């Protein structure tokens, strides 16, 4: 049975509307176009869809609904507290991510969604030394699964990351498509460059 065959008219409105309220944004956007009934049910839950978003936390906080970004996301954070308010409002299938300003490494990880292929973490990413191991573990989970290019304006964890990446295939559950991963530093900038390729 496909989703279009679900007899929604047999489900009480209160239950159907609650299902819509609980749907992830990605599911909601597809569900909206199944038929006229699903369109009616989803009209009460607004989502702002943009091909690209370039702006700062204030721009996102002024939006009246969550934002779904399709291709390119660029955000300047004023503070980590602003990031805590903004990050849950951002959804999407974007492939490029550009962060700047003041934000935490956890916020950067949350925004590095599964389709991101190019990532720039600029500005002041908060990453304390005691968090290096957890940060590297989460980063390696990403590298093990997909092709991605990261430019991080921070070199404090560079040597630790290099040693872990050497054994990426052995120590992490890499996808069969995994080919190679390199970690280097930009000679003239204080950047860590990570390139991971899958076949």
N, C-alpha and C positions, 0 to 999 in steps of 0.2 A: 504494500500500500504506500503510495507516495503522499507527500505532505498535502498536495492539492485535493486528495480524496478524503481528508479528515472532515467528518461532518460536524463542523463547529456549531452549527445551529442546534445540535443536540446537547451541547455543553452549556451549563448555566453561564450567563454573561459575567457574573462575578468571578467565576473560575477562569474563563477565557481571558478576561482582562488582567487577572493576576498572573497568568502565564506570560502575557505580553509584558507586564511590568518586570518580570524576572528574566526575560530573554537577554542574552548578551547582545550588544549593539550590532555585531556582524550578522547574527541570526535575524534580528529584528528587521534590518534593511532588506534581507532576502524575503522574509515572511510577508512583508508589506505588499509585495507584488504577486502573491499567489492567486488571490481572487478579490472580489469586491468586499467580501466579509472581512478578510484579513486587513485590507486597506482601512476599513472602518475601525477595526479594533486597534490598529497601530497609530491612528491619527492622534490619539490622546498622549502619545509618547513621542516627543519631538527629538530629532537629531539633526544637527547642522553638518552637511556634507560639503567638504572642500577638496579640490584637487591638490592644492598646495596651501600650507599655512606658514606664514612668516610673521613673527611678532614676538611679544613678550607676555609675561604672566597676566598683566592687566588686560590685554586684548582678549585672552581666553576667559578670564573671570567675568568679563562684561557680556559674554555670550549667554543666551538664555537657556541653552541646552548643551548636552555633550557634543563634542566635535569629532567627526569621523574624517580622517585625512587619507586621501587615496594614494598620493605619490611622494610628496616632499614635506617634511616637517622641520621647521627651524624655530627654536624658542630661545629667548634670552630670559634667564631667571634673575630676579632681583634678590631673592633669598631662598634658603632651603624651606622655610615655612610657607612661602608662596608656592614652591614646588609641590609641597604636600597637598595643597588645595587644587592645583592645576593638573597634576599627573593623572588622577582618576577620571578626569573629564576628557582625556584624549584617547581616541581609539583609531583604528585604521589599518590599512593594508600598505602603508607607505614603505618605500624601499630605501629612502635616504633620510638620515637623521642628523641634524646639526644643533648641538646644544652649546650655549655660552652663558656667562654670568656666574652666579653662585648656586650650586646644586649639589646634591649628594650622589655618591656612586650608586646607591640603591635606586634613586630616581632615574639615573641614566640607564641602569639595567632594565627597569620596568618599561622604559620607552623604546628599548632595543627589541622590538617585537620580531616575530618569526620571519617576516619578509624583508627585514632591513638588510641591505647589502653594502651600503656605504654609510659610515658613521664617523662623525667628528664630535669629539667631546673636548670643547675648548673652554677657556676661562678658568674658573676656580672650582674644580670638582673636589668636594670634601672626601678625602680618603685617608683615614688615620692608619698609622703603621700596624696597629693591632687588627685592622680589617683587611690587610693585604691578602692573607691566606684565603679568606672567604670570597673576596673580590676575584682573585685568580681562579678559584674553583668555579664560580659562576660564569666567568669569562670563558673558561675552557669548556664548559657545558655547551656554550653557544658555538665555539669553534669546532667542536666535535660533530655538530649537526649540519652546518651550512657554510656556504661560501660567503665570506664577509671581509670587508676592508675597514679597519678602524684606525683613526688618527686621534691619539689622546695626548693632550697638552700636559703631560706629567711623565716623568721618568723614574720616580721614586721606587716603583715596583718592577722595573725593567728586568733586573737580573733574576729575581725570583720567578717571574713569568717565563723567561727564557729557559730556565732549568725545568720547569713543569712542562712546557710545550715540547721539549725534546722527547718526552715519553707520553705524549698526548694519546697516541693510538693504543699504547699498552695500558694506560691508567684510566682512560675514559671510554665510555661506550660510544665509540665513533661510528658514524654511519658508514655503510659499505662504500659509499661514494667518496669518502675522505681521500684526498690526494696529498696535500702538504700544507704546512703552516710555517710562516716565518715571523720573527719578532726582531725589530731593529730600532735604531734611533736616528732621527733626523740630525745630520751633522751640524747644521747651523741653528737649529731650533731645539727647544726643550720638549721634544715630542717623542712618544713611543708610537711606532708604526707596526701594525699587525695586519698581515695578509694571510687569509686561510682560503684554500681552494678545494672544492669538491668537484669530481668529474661529472 
